[in-house]
Amino acid sequence: MKNPITTKDLSALHELMVYEQWASTKFKMLEELTEDTALKTMFKNICLKHGSHFDSLYNYLTSNSGLGGAK
């Protein structure tokens, strides 16, 4: 049986998810604004990495919340 996610855990997950979404958005914006190919590639990779972090946190949350999602 899984331990329930506490309010403190939810708060930490929320903060992390907000940060990862913010970081992904910022690096996407930087990718679109720069004309340097090397920087575009670097910003895109960083954007994708933060997006992946967000997805991992979201998947953890949905699979451990007991409110549906994967079990």
Phi and psi restraints in degrees (range 20) as a CNS / XPLOR table:
assign (resid 1 and name C) (resid 2 and name N)
       (resid 2 and name CA) (resid 2 and name C) 1.0 -80.6 20.0 2
assign (resid 2 and name N) (resid 2 and name CA)
       (resid 2 and name C) (resid 3 and name N) 1.0 144.7 20.0 2
assign (resid 2 and name C) (resid 3 and name N)
       (resid 3 and name CA) (resid 3 and name C) 1.0 -74.1 20.0 2
assign (resid 3 and name N) (resid 3 and name CA)
       (resid 3 and name C) (resid 4 and name N) 1.0 140.0 20.0 2
assign (resid 3 and name C) (resid 4 and name N)
       (resid 4 and name CA) (resid 4 and name C) 1.0 -68.3 20.0 2
assign (resid 4 and name N) (resid 4 and name CA)
       (resid 4 and name C) (resid 5 and name N) 1.0 152.7 20.0 2
assign (resid 4 and name C) (resid 5 and name N)
       (resid 5 and name CA) (resid 5 and name C) 1.0 -79.0 20.0 2
assign (resid 5 and name N) (resid 5 and name CA)
       (resid 5 and name C) (resid 6 and name N) 1.0 125.8 20.0 2
assign (resid 5 and name C) (resid 6 and name N)
       (resid 6 and name CA) (resid 6 and name C) 1.0 -80.5 20.0 2
assign (resid 6 and name N) (resid 6 and name CA)
       (resid 6 and name C) (resid 7 and name N) 1.0 167.7 20.0 2
assign (resid 6 and name C) (resid 7 and name N)
       (resid 7 and name CA) (resid 7 and name C) 1.0 -60.7 20.0 2
assign (resid 7 and name N) (resid 7 and name CA)
       (resid 7 and name C) (resid 8 and name N) 1.0 -38.5 20.0 2
assign (resid 7 and name C) (resid 8 and name N)
       (resid 8 and name CA) (resid 8 and name C) 1.0 -64.5 20.0 2
assign (resid 8 and name N) (resid 8 and name CA)
       (resid 8 and name C) (resid 9 and name N) 1.0 -42.2 20.0 2
assign (resid 8 and name C) (resid 9 and name N)
       (resid 9 and name CA) (resid 9 and name C) 1.0 -62.1 20.0 2
assign (resid 9 and name N) (resid 9 and name CA)
       (resid 9 and name C) (resid 10 and name N) 1.0 -44.1 20.0 2
assign (resid 9 and name C) (resid 10 and name N)
       (resid 10 and name CA) (resid 10 and name C) 1.0 -62.0 20.0 2
assign (resid 10 and name N) (resid 10 and name CA)
       (resid 10 and name C) (resid 11 and name N) 1.0 -39.5 20.0 2
assign (resid 10 and name C) (resid 11 and name N)
       (resid 11 and name CA) (resid 11 and name C) 1.0 -63.4 20.0 2
assign (resid 11 and name N) (resid 11 and name CA)
       (resid 11 and name C) (resid 12 and name N) 1.0 -43.7 20.0 2
assign (resid 11 and name C) (resid 12 and name N)
       (resid 12 and name CA) (resid 12 and name C) 1.0 -65.6 20.0 2
assign (resid 12 and name N) (resid 12 and name CA)
       (resid 12 and name C) (resid 13 and name N) 1.0 -44.1 20.0 2
assign (resid 12 and name C) (resid 13 and name N)
       (resid 13 and name CA) (resid 13 and name C) 1.0 -61.2 20.0 2
assign (resid 13 and name N) (resid 13 and name CA)
       (resid 13 and name C) (resid 14 and name N) 1.0 -41.7 20.0 2
assign (resid 13 and name C) (resid 14 and name N)
       (resid 14 and name CA) (resid 14 and name C) 1.0 -60.5 20.0 2
assign (resid 14 and name N) (resid 14 and name CA)
       (resid 14 and name C) (resid 15 and name N) 1.0 -48.3 20.0 2
assign (resid 14 and name C) (resid 15 and name N)
       (resid 15 and name CA) (resid 15 and name C) 1.0 -59.1 20.0 2
assign (resid 15 and name N) (resid 15 and name CA)
       (resid 15 and name C) (resid 16 and name N) 1.0 -44.6 20.0 2
assign (resid 15 and name C) (resid 16 and name N)
       (resid 16 and name CA) (resid 16 and name C) 1.0 -64.7 20.0 2
assign (resid 16 and name N) (resid 16 and name CA)
       (resid 16 and name C) (resid 17 and name N) 1.0 -41.7 20.0 2
assign (resid 16 and name C) (resid 17 and name N)
       (resid 17 and name CA) (resid 17 and name C) 1.0 -66.4 20.0 2
assign (resid 17 and name N) (resid 17 and name CA)
       (resid 17 and name C) (resid 18 and name N) 1.0 -40.4 20.0 2
assign (resid 17 and name C) (resid 18 and name N)
       (resid 18 and name CA) (resid 18 and name C) 1.0 -61.6 20.0 2
assign (resid 18 and name N) (resid 18 and name CA)
       (resid 18 and name C) (resid 19 and name N) 1.0 -44.9 20.0 2
assign (resid 18 and name C) (resid 19 and name N)
       (resid 19 and name CA) (resid 19 and name C) 1.0 -62.2 20.0 2
assign (resid 19 and name N) (resid 19 and name CA)
       (resid 19 and name C) (resid 20 and name N) 1.0 -47.0 20.0 2
assign (resid 19 and name C) (resid 20 and name N)
       (resid 20 and name CA) (resid 20 and name C) 1.0 -63.5 20.0 2
assign (resid 20 and name N) (resid 20 and name CA)
       (resid 20 and name C) (resid 21 and name N) 1.0 -39.7 20.0 2
assign (resid 20 and name C) (resid 21 and name N)
       (resid 21 and name CA) (resid 21 and name C) 1.0 -65.8 20.0 2
assign (resid 21 and name N) (resid 21 and name CA)
       (resid 21 and name C) (resid 22 and name N) 1.0 -42.8 20.0 2
assign (resid 21 and name C) (resid 22 and name N)
       (resid 22 and name CA) (resid 22 and name C) 1.0 -60.9 20.0 2
assign (resid 22 and name N) (resid 22 and name CA)
       (resid 22 and name C) (resid 23 and name N) 1.0 -47.5 20.0 2
assign (resid 22 and name C) (resid 23 and name N)
       (resid 23 and name CA) (resid 23 and name C) 1.0 -62.9 20.0 2
assign (resid 23 and name N) (resid 23 and name CA)
       (resid 23 and name C) (resid 24 and name N) 1.0 -43.0 20.0 2
assign (resid 23 and name C) (resid 24 and name N)
       (resid 24 and name CA) (resid 24 and name C) 1.0 -61.0 20.0 2
assign (resid 24 and name N) (resid 24 and name CA)
       (resid 24 and name C) (resid 25 and name N) 1.0 -44.1 20.0 2
assign (resid 24 and name C) (resid 25 and name N)
       (resid 25 and name CA) (resid 25 and name C) 1.0 -62.7 20.0 2
assign (resid 25 and name N) (resid 25 and name CA)
       (resid 25 and name C) (resid 26 and name N) 1.0 -43.6 20.0 2
assign (resid 25 and name C) (resid 26 and name N)
       (resid 26 and name CA) (resid 26 and name C) 1.0 -63.9 20.0 2
assign (resid 26 and name N) (resid 26 and name CA)
       (resid 26 and name C) (resid 27 and name N) 1.0 -45.0 20.0 2
assign (resid 26 and name C) (resid 27 and name N)
       (resid 27 and name CA) (resid 27 and name C) 1.0 -70.4 20.0 2
assign (resid 27 and name N) (resid 27 and name CA)
       (resid 27 and name C) (resid 28 and name N) 1.0 -30.0 20.0 2
assign (resid 27 and name C) (resid 28 and name N)
       (resid 28 and name CA) (resid 28 and name C) 1.0 -64.4 20.0 2
assign (resid 28 and name N) (resid 28 and name CA)
       (resid 28 and name C) (resid 29 and name N) 1.0 -42.7 20.0 2
assign (resid 28 and name C) (resid 29 and name N)
       (resid 29 and name CA) (resid 29 and name C) 1.0 -62.7 20.0 2
assign (resid 29 and name N) (resid 29 and name CA)
       (resid 29 and name C) (resid 30 and name N) 1.0 -43.5 20.0 2
assign (resid 29 and name C) (resid 30 and name N)
       (resid 30 and name CA) (resid 30 and name C) 1.0 -63.2 20.0 2
assign (resid 30 and name N) (resid 30 and name CA)
       (resid 30 and name C) (resid 31 and name N) 1.0 -39.5 20.0 2
assign (resid 30 and name C) (resid 31 and name N)
       (resid 31 and name CA) (resid 31 and name C) 1.0 -59.5 20.0 2
assign (resid 31 and name N) (resid 31 and name CA)
       (resid 31 and name C) (resid 32 and name N) 1.0 -43.1 20.0 2
assign (resid 31 and name C) (resid 32 and name N)
       (resid 32 and name CA) (resid 32 and name C) 1.0 -71.6 20.0 2
assign (resid 32 and name N) (resid 32 and name CA)
       (resid 32 and name C) (resid 33 and name N) 1.0 -28.3 20.0 2
assign (resid 32 and name C) (resid 33 and name N)
       (resid 33 and name CA) (resid 33 and name C) 1.0 -84.7 20.0 2
assign (resid 33 and name N) (resid 33 and name CA)
       (resid 33 and name C) (resid 34 and name N) 1.0 -27.4 20.0 2
assign (resid 33 and name C) (resid 34 and name N)
       (resid 34 and name CA) (resid 34 and name C) 1.0 -85.6 20.0 2
assign (resid 34 and name N) (resid 34 and name CA)
       (resid 34 and name C) (resid 35 and name N) 1.0 152.4 20.0 2
assign (resid 34 and name C) (resid 35 and name N)
       (resid 35 and name CA) (resid 35 and name C) 1.0 -108.0 20.0 2
assign (resid 35 and name N) (resid 35 and name CA)
       (resid 35 and name C) (resid 36 and name N) 1.0 -10.5 20.0 2
assign (resid 35 and name C) (resid 36 and name N)
       (resid 36 and name CA) (resid 36 and name C) 1.0 -73.8 20.0 2
assign (resid 36 and name N) (resid 36 and name CA)
       (resid 36 and name C) (resid 37 and name N) 1.0 123.4 20.0 2
assign (resid 36 and name C) (resid 37 and name N)
       (resid 37 and name CA) (resid 37 and name C) 1.0 -61.6 20.0 2
assign (resid 37 and name N) (resid 37 and name CA)
       (resid 37 and name C) (resid 38 and name N) 1.0 -42.1 20.0 2
assign (resid 37 and name C) (resid 38 and name N)
       (resid 38 and name CA) (resid 38 and name C) 1.0 -64.8 20.0 2
assign (resid 38 and name N) (resid 38 and name CA)
       (resid 38 and name C) (resid 39 and name N) 1.0 -42.4 20.0 2
assign (resid 38 and name C) (resid 39 and name N)
       (resid 39 and name CA) (resid 39 and name C) 1.0 -67.4 20.0 2
assign (resid 39 and name N) (resid 39 and name CA)
       (resid 39 and name C) (resid 40 and name N) 1.0 -39.7 20.0 2
assign (resid 39 and name C) (resid 40 and name N)
       (resid 40 and name CA) (resid 40 and name C) 1.0 -56.4 20.0 2
assign (resid 40 and name N) (resid 40 and name CA)
       (resid 40 and name C) (resid 41 and name N) 1.0 -46.1 20.0 2
assign (resid 40 and name C) (resid 41 and name N)
       (resid 41 and name CA) (resid 41 and name C) 1.0 -64.1 20.0 2
assign (resid 41 and name N) (resid 41 and name CA)
       (resid 41 and name C) (resid 42 and name N) 1.0 -44.8 20.0 2
assign (resid 41 and name C) (resid 42 and name N)
       (resid 42 and name CA) (resid 42 and name C) 1.0 -62.9 20.0 2
assign (resid 42 and name N) (resid 42 and name CA)
       (resid 42 and name C) (resid 43 and name N) 1.0 -47.4 20.0 2
assign (resid 42 and name C) (resid 43 and name N)
       (resid 43 and name CA) (resid 43 and name C) 1.0 -63.5 20.0 2
assign (resid 43 and name N) (resid 43 and name CA)
       (resid 43 and name C) (resid 44 and name N) 1.0 -38.4 20.0 2
assign (resid 43 and name C) (resid 44 and name N)
       (resid 44 and name CA) (resid 44 and name C) 1.0 -63.3 20.0 2
assign (resid 44 and name N) (resid 44 and name CA)
       (resid 44 and name C) (resid 45 and name N) 1.0 -45.3 20.0 2
assign (resid 44 and name C) (resid 45 and name N)
       (resid 45 and name CA) (resid 45 and name C) 1.0 -63.0 20.0 2
assign (resid 45 and name N) (resid 45 and name CA)
       (resid 45 and name C) (resid 46 and name N) 1.0 -40.6 20.0 2
assign (resid 45 and name C) (resid 46 and name N)
       (resid 46 and name CA) (resid 46 and name C) 1.0 -66.6 20.0 2
assign (resid 46 and name N) (resid 46 and name CA)
       (resid 46 and name C) (resid 47 and name N) 1.0 -42.0 20.0 2
assign (resid 46 and name C) (resid 47 and name N)
       (resid 47 and name CA) (resid 47 and name C) 1.0 -57.8 20.0 2
assign (resid 47 and name N) (resid 47 and name CA)
       (resid 47 and name C) (resid 48 and name N) 1.0 -47.5 20.0 2
assign (resid 47 and name C) (resid 48 and name N)
       (resid 48 and name CA) (resid 48 and name C) 1.0 -63.9 20.0 2
assign (resid 48 and name N) (resid 48 and name CA)
       (resid 48 and name C) (resid 49 and name N) 1.0 -37.4 20.0 2
assign (resid 48 and name C) (resid 49 and name N)
       (resid 49 and name CA) (resid 49 and name C) 1.0 -65.2 20.0 2
assign (resid 49 and name N) (resid 49 and name CA)
       (resid 49 and name C) (resid 50 and name N) 1.0 -44.3 20.0 2
assign (resid 49 and name C) (resid 50 and name N)
       (resid 50 and name CA) (resid 50 and name C) 1.0 -66.7 20.0 2
assign (resid 50 and name N) (resid 50 and name CA)
       (resid 50 and name C) (resid 51 and name N) 1.0 -36.3 20.0 2
assign (resid 50 and name C) (resid 51 and name N)
       (resid 51 and name CA) (resid 51 and name C) 1.0 -62.4 20.0 2
assign (resid 51 and name N) (resid 51 and name CA)
       (resid 51 and name C) (resid 52 and name N) 1.0 -39.6 20.0 2
assign (resid 51 and name C) (resid 52 and name N)
       (resid 52 and name CA) (resid 52 and name C) 1.0 -65.7 20.0 2
assign (resid 52 and name N) (resid 52 and name CA)
       (resid 52 and name C) (resid 53 and name N) 1.0 -39.6 20.0 2
assign (resid 52 and name C) (resid 53 and name N)
       (resid 53 and name CA) (resid 53 and name C) 1.0 -61.9 20.0 2
assign (resid 53 and name N) (resid 53 and name CA)
       (resid 53 and name C) (resid 54 and name N) 1.0 -44.5 20.0 2
assign (resid 53 and name C) (resid 54 and name N)
       (resid 54 and name CA) (resid 54 and name C) 1.0 -58.6 20.0 2
assign (resid 54 and name N) (resid 54 and name CA)
       (resid 54 and name C) (resid 55 and name N) 1.0 -48.0 20.0 2
assign (resid 54 and name C) (resid 55 and name N)
       (resid 55 and name CA) (resid 55 and name C) 1.0 -59.8 20.0 2
assign (resid 55 and name N) (resid 55 and name CA)
       (resid 55 and name C) (resid 56 and name N) 1.0 -40.1 20.0 2
assign (resid 55 and name C) (resid 56 and name N)
       (resid 56 and name CA) (resid 56 and name C) 1.0 -64.1 20.0 2
assign (resid 56 and name N) (resid 56 and name CA)
       (resid 56 and name C) (resid 57 and name N) 1.0 -43.1 20.0 2
assign (resid 56 and name C) (resid 57 and name N)
       (resid 57 and name CA) (resid 57 and name C) 1.0 -64.1 20.0 2
assign (resid 57 and name N) (resid 57 and name CA)
       (resid 57 and name C) (resid 58 and name N) 1.0 -43.6 20.0 2
assign (resid 57 and name C) (resid 58 and name N)
       (resid 58 and name CA) (resid 58 and name C) 1.0 -62.0 20.0 2
assign (resid 58 and name N) (resid 58 and name CA)
       (resid 58 and name C) (resid 59 and name N) 1.0 -45.0 20.0 2
assign (resid 58 and name C) (resid 59 and name N)
       (resid 59 and name CA) (resid 59 and name C) 1.0 -63.5 20.0 2
assign (resid 59 and name N) (resid 59 and name CA)
       (resid 59 and name C) (resid 60 and name N) 1.0 -39.0 20.0 2
assign (resid 59 and name C) (resid 60 and name N)
       (resid 60 and name CA) (resid 60 and name C) 1.0 -61.4 20.0 2
assign (resid 60 and name N) (resid 60 and name CA)
       (resid 60 and name C) (resid 61 and name N) 1.0 -46.1 20.0 2
assign (resid 60 and name C) (resid 61 and name N)
       (resid 61 and name CA) (resid 61 and name C) 1.0 -61.5 20.0 2
assign (resid 61 and name N) (resid 61 and name CA)
       (resid 61 and name C) (resid 62 and name N) 1.0 -48.6 20.0 2
assign (resid 61 and name C) (resid 62 and name N)
       (resid 62 and name CA) (resid 62 and name C) 1.0 -69.1 20.0 2
assign (resid 62 and name N) (resid 62 and name CA)
       (resid 62 and name C) (resid 63 and name N) 1.0 -31.9 20.0 2
assign (resid 62 and name C) (resid 63 and name N)
       (resid 63 and name CA) (resid 63 and name C) 1.0 -81.4 20.0 2
assign (resid 63 and name N) (resid 63 and name CA)
       (resid 63 and name C) (resid 64 and name N) 1.0 -14.6 20.0 2
assign (resid 63 and name C) (resid 64 and name N)
       (resid 64 and name CA) (resid 64 and name C) 1.0 -116.3 20.0 2
assign (resid 64 and name N) (resid 64 and name CA)
       (resid 64 and name C) (resid 65 and name N) 1.0 4.2 20.0 2
assign (resid 64 and name C) (resid 65 and name N)
       (resid 65 and name CA) (resid 65 and name C) 1.0 -82.8 20.0 2
assign (resid 65 and name N) (resid 65 and name CA)
       (resid 65 and name C) (resid 66 and name N) 1.0 -24.5 20.0 2
assign (resid 65 and name C) (resid 66 and name N)
       (resid 66 and name CA) (resid 66 and name C) 1.0 77.0 20.0 2
assign (resid 66 and name N) (resid 66 and name CA)
       (resid 66 and name C) (resid 67 and name N) 1.0 9.3 20.0 2
assign (resid 66 and name C) (resid 67 and name N)
       (resid 67 and name CA) (resid 67 and name C) 1.0 -107.9 20.0 2
assign (resid 67 and name N) (resid 67 and name CA)
       (resid 67 and name C) (resid 68 and name N) 1.0 26.0 20.0 2
assign (resid 67 and name C) (resid 68 and name N)
       (resid 68 and name CA) (resid 68 and name C) 1.0 112.9 20.0 2
assign (resid 68 and name N) (resid 68 and name CA)
       (resid 68 and name C) (resid 69 and name N) 1.0 -159.6 20.0 2
assign (resid 68 and name C) (resid 69 and name N)
       (resid 69 and name CA) (resid 69 and name C) 1.0 73.5 20.0 2
assign (resid 69 and name N) (resid 69 and name CA)
       (resid 69 and name C) (resid 70 and name N) 1.0 -171.4 20.0 2
assign (resid 69 and name C) (resid 70 and name N)
       (resid 70 and name CA) (resid 70 and name C) 1.0 -69.2 20.0 2
assign (resid 70 and name N) (resid 70 and name CA)
       (resid 70 and name C) (resid 71 and name N) 1.0 145.1 20.0 2
